[in-house]
Amino acid sequence: MIKCNECGLCKESCPVYRAVKKESVSPRGFAILDKKQNYDKALYYCTLCNNCKVACPYGVDLKLEELREKVLEQNGETESIRKMIANLREFGNPYGMSVGIKDQ
């Protein structure tokens, strides 16, 4: 189990949280989801940059790759995964944006 203190110091280091401003996609949000064993598509918002791990004063490692694997094993391929694969094929990135738009 993740031993998150829920202090929130990790949030501002997260590029996804800074862009989206939704607790469910913040590192703290992932830690809370893990405690509840309630996974959803928010798990795939993470860029795996590890900024949260560096910023965490408690040394929490969310191990999101392992969590993603666990969700895949439990639930099979999700709609989020299917969409990400389709975006990779069509746009060359998981975000569903052409390179010119993404860089703006």
Secondary structure, DSSP 8 states (H G I E B T S, - for coil): --------TTGGG-HHHHHH--GGGSHHHHHHHHHHT---GGGGT-----HHHHH-TT-----HHHHHHHHHHHH-S-HHHHHHHHHHHHHSSTTS--HHHHT-
